[in-house]
Amino acid sequence: MLDTRPLTILCISSYEKGQEFLRASKQMNCRVLLLTVEKLRHADWPRESIDETFYMPEHLPLEHLLFTVSYMARSQPIDRVVALDEFDMENVSALREHLRIPGMGLTTVRYFRDKLAMRARAQEAGILVPEFAHVLNYDHLRAFMSRIPAPWLLKPRSQASGIGMKKIHAEADLWPWLDQLGDQQSFYLLEQFVPGAVYHVDSVVSEREVLFAEVHGYGAPPLDVSHYGGVFTTRTLPRDSAETKSMLQINKHLIRSLGLLRGVTHAEFLKSQADGKFYFIEIAARVGGAYIADVVEAASNINLWREWARLEISAGKQPYTLPQARREYAGVILSLARQEHPDTSAYTDPEIIYRVSKYHHAGFVLKSANPERIQQLLDSYSARFINDFLATQPVPDKPTS
């Protein structure tokens, strides 16, 4: 049957993202189905690339999702199932296992969703991680806090972007938070807070080999931006720098250790102020948010969404060849804005290749052959954004679309 009909790919997302994945799938002659939440019925989906769209309530229980997709499969074969957003990945892995569809299963996805599992696995592989403890046994927590100086980070095991994190400055401050968590405590970990610069590596993986990876440096650490406000920036690091070479090696070792067969990854590392060493923070088997995919494409000509679609559709049955990569540099600046539709016309540098048009946001993607020029513009724009646009809001305890 697969020789005589288009391959059908079901994309599931509770958030508005992955439009380029949908377009790329259609361009590869797939039948494209989208299952999203009801409140995104009128979102900016590339409808010309979608054959059928289905809607579900928010927070649909896994059992009901299994029922829904199994019902859909009665009238049409489903060959691939993909989660376009990180928060849908565990449910989609369960769907794959239930329907026996190729792709990442539950065991592997835990290493890319569960901060406790990924840290333990990385530590086993000899990769440095901040000291941590599972929020489970209180005597173990007391021993951890007596051994590791404050402050610590209380982190949910399966959230992203700093959501739900709390900075704990003394042992006495921890217990009221745990009382609030109640039976949810075991879904958290307590981690040593390590001051330092934060980086991310975005990769393309095929048959367990990292075929492409770009190293980027954040301006302010994302945790600081999300919790205390500020301007978000990141930029491509010089490719021949010692930092870049070190992180590429660690990233390759990490991905192999976690067992990813194919796909894309977004990993974060920290260079400690105290000892100058790199520590693994977290990794996700998805495209990075905050216009990071645009930065990668501007610098390298590699569109992570498109390559992810190619890898998912081929499922290792056809040879995968990475497009020729370019060696330029790019960056992004982004902030919440006081204005509903900020006027950025005063920013006229030719390195601006994209202007963010999102409601109550201001931002640009920048591109140059010179990494120093990107850094110079990001530094200059960050100061100007504070006066021209910057607004802040508390980080949510739960994800919002």
Salt bridges, closest charged atoms under 4 A:
GLU20 OE1 - ARG23 NH1 3.41
GLU20 OE2 - ARG306 NH2 3.07
GLU38 OE2 - ARG41 NE 2.69
ASP51 OD2 - LYS26 NZ 2.80
GLU52 OE2 - ARG31 NH2 2.44
GLU58 OE1 - LYS39 NZ 3.37
ASP79 OD2 - ARG5 NH1 2.77
ASP85 OD1 - LYS17 NZ 2.84
GLU86 OE2 - ARG113 NH1 3.21
GLU86 OE1 - ARG286 NE 2.44
GLU90 OE1 - ARG113 NE 3.57
ASP114 OD2 - ARG157 NH2 2.54
GLU124 OE1 - ARG121 NH1 3.73
GLU131 OE1 - ARG147 NH1 3.55
ASP139 OD1 - ARG142 NH1 3.15
GLU191 OE1 - ARG119 NE 2.36
GLU191 OE2 - LYS155 NZ 2.83
ASP202 OD2 - HIS200 ND1 2.67
ASP202 OD2 - HIS216 ND1 3.34
ASP202 OD1 - HIS266 ND1 2.71
GLU207 OE2 - ARG262 NE 2.84
GLU209 OE1 - ARG256 NH2 3.01
GLU214 OE2 - ARG239 NH2 2.73
ASP240 OD1 - ARG327 NH2 3.87
GLU243 OE2 - LYS271 NZ 3.24
GLU268 OE2 - HIS266 NE2 3.36
GLU282 OE1 - LYS115 NZ 3.97
GLU307 OE1 - ARG310 NH1 2.68
GLU328 OE1 - ARG326 NE 2.98
GLU328 OE1 - LYS367 NZ 3.67
ASP349 OD1 - ARG373 NH2 3.32
GLU351 OE2 - ARG373 NE 3.00
ASP397 OD1 - LYS166 NZ 3.32
